[in-house]
């Protein structure tokens, strides 16, 4: 296997207003079509209709779902 064949993953994380979207836009322009981006996992889950909860069992289930989505 050639090193250039290996897929690399970069994760950008931070709070609201942390310039993540701006950074991704700059990276996307620099590598013009050579990268793929995916939506942030928690946003996908909560915008998909799953309600936020303070129940510990529900929180653990939600965190597991987020981890599994990120781990694809």
C-alpha positions in Angstrom: 0.0 0.0 0.0 1.3 3.4 -1.0 1.2 6.1 1.7 -0.7 8.4 -0.7 -3.5 5.7 -0.8 -4.1 6.0 3.0 -7.2 8.1 3.9 -6.5 10.6 6.6 -9.1 12.1 8.9 -9.0 15.5 10.4 -11.5 16.6 13.1 -12.1 20.2 13.8 -13.8 20.8 17.1 -14.7 23.9 19.2 -17.5 25.9 20.5 -19.9 28.2 18.6 -18.0 31.0 16.8 -14.7 29.0 17.0 -14.0 29.6 13.3 -14.4 25.9 12.3 -16.5 26.6 9.3 -14.1 29.3 8.1 -11.2 26.9 8.5 -13.0 24.2 6.6 -13.8 26.6 3.7 -10.1 27.6 3.5 -8.9 24.0 3.6 -11.5 23.0 1.0 -10.3 25.8 -1.4 -6.6 24.9 -0.8 -7.1 21.2 -1.7 -9.7 21.9 -4.4 -11.9 18.8 -4.5 -9.4 16.4 -2.8 -11.2 16.4 0.5 -14.6 15.4 1.7 -16.4 17.0 4.6 -19.2 15.6 6.7 -21.6 17.4 9.0 -20.9 17.5 12.7 -22.4 14.3 14.3 -24.3 15.8 17.2 -25.9 18.4 15.0 -27.1 15.6 12.6 -28.6 13.7 15.5 -30.4 16.6 17.2 -31.5 18.2 13.9 -32.8 14.8 12.9 -35.5 14.9 15.5 -33.9 13.4 18.6 -34.7 15.5 21.6 -32.1 16.6 24.1 -32.5 15.1 27.5 -31.1 15.3 31.0 -31.9 11.7 31.8 -28.6 9.8 32.3 -29.7 6.7 30.4 -30.9 8.8 27.4 -27.7 10.9 27.5 -25.5 7.8 27.4 -27.6 6.5 24.5 -27.2 9.8 22.6 -23.5 9.9 23.3 -23.1 6.3 22.0 -25.1 7.3 18.8 -22.8 10.3 18.3 -19.7 8.2 18.8 -20.9 5.6 16.4 -21.8 8.1 13.7 -18.3 9.8 14.0 -16.6 6.4 13.9 -18.0 5.4 10.5 
